[in-house]
Amino acid sequence: MVDTKVDLCGITIDNPVIPASGTFGYGYEFAELYDINCLGTFSFKGTTLEPRFGNETPRIAECPAGMLNSVGLQNPGVDDVIREELPTLERVFHKPVMANVSGFSTDEYAEVIRRLDRSRMADMIGWYEVNISCPNVHGGGMSFGTDPKMAASVVKAVRWTTDKPIIIKLSPNVTDITEIAIACETEGADAVSLINTLMGMRFDLRTRKPILANVTGGLSGPAVFPVALRMVYQTAKAVRIPVIGMGGVSSAEDVLEMMMAGAAAVEVGAANLVDPYASQKIVRDLPETMKKFGIEAFPVV
Ligand SMILES: Cc1cc2nc3c(=O)[nH]c(=O)nc-3n(C[C@H](O)[C@H](O)[C@H](O)COP(=O)(O)O)c2cc1C
């Protein structure tokens, strides 16, 4: 019998498979398809202080082995998440959930966490994943994730808003991701997660214009897997805090590769949009795949 359990910042989860923010809604939508309690946990949709409609359409463009998105943090706002989304999720999910938080200022990040953490739904939350890497919004998001000082300022602002673990979600759109990870660790982050999407664009040959209304978008899916793996490997070597790996993961084999690169757990993004059962299948395939490669438990040594 293999053991799929992993420790994530002091919380033991049944397996390292975590649907990634923005590709799994607030979870209950997927609970209509399968029992989502099979997952290690999942990261809910990036939540901001105010409701956001997101960017103009078109905001999805298909690519070979991946997709571009410029959704732009569409979400109902933190108060509605506390009032509507989390109570609905509570009926179908009985594990700690990862709360993904976004903002346009360090104060906004802190206030969103404060509201969640002081709400009646706080017990549902296991970790806060602070997204400093959204490439699809202006004046916030990725601008915090591409400069070590800016990244550190977000960690500083949120660190004392909660006793729960803070995971900082990093951008791959930098020259040296380990610099940013080290800055976050130094300021007291409990973990880092990476990668968010890689900035890209496509043209429509007929209109001679960019396909996305936002012009640029974030690339994700199998195309980015080797890049993500390289960044997880480099970051895991550079910091002592846990590293959550993601980017193009679509099979149990990919999960094992991420774990071999040094990930403590693995998030699954675009694969959920291609096949809504993708994460369930990965969880199901994991024990057999571990056995096949002689892995009895994590970490893989
Ligand atoms: C449609 C879409 C929406 C996303 N929204 C968010 C978000 O709200 N917050 C966040 O931290 N990441 C968001 N992401 C990034 C993913 O969580 C993940 O980091 C990225 O897609 C790479 O993983 P993948 O290749 O498995 O998709 C989004 C990705 C997609 C495809």
Ligand as a Chemical Component Dictionary entry (heavy atoms), coordinates in Angstrom:
data_LIG
# 
_chem_comp.id                   LIG 
_chem_comp.type                 NON-POLYMER 
_chem_comp.pdbx_formal_charge   0 
_chem_comp.three_letter_code    LIG 
# 
loop_
_chem_comp_atom.comp_id 
_chem_comp_atom.atom_id 
_chem_comp_atom.alt_atom_id 
_chem_comp_atom.type_symbol 
_chem_comp_atom.charge 
_chem_comp_atom.model_Cartn_x 
_chem_comp_atom.model_Cartn_y 
_chem_comp_atom.model_Cartn_z 
_chem_comp_atom.pdbx_ordinal 
LIG C1  C1  C 0 -9.266 30.669 -16.752 1  
LIG C2  C2  C 0 -8.210 30.820 -15.702 2  
LIG C3  C3  C 0 -8.446 31.647 -14.598 3  
LIG C4  C4  C 0 -7.458 31.796 -13.602 4  
LIG N1  N1  N 0 -7.736 32.570 -12.511 5  
LIG C5  C5  C 0 -6.832 32.641 -11.485 6  
LIG C6  C6  C 0 -7.133 33.350 -10.276 7  
LIG O1  O1  O 0 -8.223 33.891 -10.096 8  
LIG N2  N2  N 0 -6.178 33.390 -9.304  9  
LIG C7  C7  C 0 -4.954 32.763 -9.444  10 
LIG O2  O2  O 0 -4.133 32.804 -8.524  11 
LIG N3  N3  N 0 -4.663 32.076 -10.579 12 
LIG C8  C8  C 0 -5.557 31.989 -11.578 13 
LIG N4  N4  N 0 -5.255 31.273 -12.721 14 
LIG C9  C9  C 0 -3.922 30.623 -12.844 15 
LIG C10 C10 C 0 -3.975 29.147 -12.465 16 
LIG O3  O3  O 0 -4.386 28.981 -11.113 17 
LIG C11 C11 C 0 -2.599 28.481 -12.685 18 
LIG O4  O4  O 0 -1.628 29.143 -11.897 19 
LIG C12 C12 C 0 -2.139 28.523 -14.132 20 
LIG O5  O5  O 0 -3.235 28.370 -15.011 21 
LIG C13 C13 C 0 -1.077 27.462 -14.448 22 
LIG O6  O6  O 0 -1.559 26.166 -14.246 23 
LIG P1  P1  P 0 -2.175 25.251 -15.438 24 
LIG O7  O7  O 0 -1.197 25.268 -16.570 25 
LIG O8  O8  O 0 -2.382 23.895 -14.828 26 
LIG O9  O9  O 0 -3.479 25.900 -15.834 27 
LIG C14 C14 C 0 -6.217 31.115 -13.722 28 
LIG C15 C15 C 0 -5.993 30.282 -14.834 29 
LIG C16 C16 C 0 -6.968 30.122 -15.814 30 
LIG C17 C17 C 0 -6.693 29.195 -16.975 31 
# 
loop_
_chem_comp_bond.comp_id 
_chem_comp_bond.atom_id_1 
_chem_comp_bond.atom_id_2 
_chem_comp_bond.value_order 
_chem_comp_bond.pdbx_ordinal 
LIG C1  C2  SING 1  
LIG C2  C3  SING 2  
LIG C2  C16 DOUB 3  
LIG C3  C4  DOUB 4  
LIG C4  N1  SING 5  
LIG C4  C14 SING 6  
LIG N1  C5  DOUB 7  
LIG C5  C6  SING 8  
LIG C5  C8  SING 9  
LIG C6  O1  DOUB 10 
LIG C6  N2  SING 11 
LIG N2  C7  SING 12 
LIG C7  O2  DOUB 13 
LIG C7  N3  SING 14 
LIG N3  C8  DOUB 15 
LIG C8  N4  SING 16 
LIG N4  C9  SING 17 
LIG N4  C14 SING 18 
LIG C9  C10 SING 19 
LIG C10 O3  SING 20 
LIG C10 C11 SING 21 
LIG C11 O4  SING 22 
LIG C11 C12 SING 23 
LIG C12 O5  SING 24 
LIG C12 C13 SING 25 
LIG C13 O6  SING 26 
LIG O6  P1  SING 27 
LIG P1  O7  DOUB 28 
LIG P1  O8  SING 29 
LIG P1  O9  SING 30 
LIG C14 C15 DOUB 31 
LIG C15 C16 SING 32 
LIG C16 C17 SING 33 
# 
